[in-house]
Amino acid sequence: MKAVVFYEHNANKTMDEFMAVFPRHEAFEADFLKSGKVLGTGAFANPGEGAMAIFVDKDSAEAFVNGDPFVKEGLIAKVTIKEWNDELA
């Protein structure tokens, strides 16, 4: 079963703080993309609304969240992981 991760940004953090960590987040994400564990990822269209990603399974989603520099640096206020039944798969 696939898993979806929702990130809610920490409103107390500035864009400069996010951008300082972004290169490490991007490199970490690239490793997951290469492994095929991430099926889709990105920020929502309206700034400040957070982001989401779709993973091949819950274990992969949890591993990503636990290692993500955005989470480790406190830039994410809330993480929600939900298992998802992809009806198109």
Secondary structure by P-SEA (a helix, b strand, c coil): cbbbbbbbccccccaaaaaaaaaaaaaaaaaaaaaccccccccccccccccccccccaaaaaaaaacccccccccccbbbbbbbbcccc
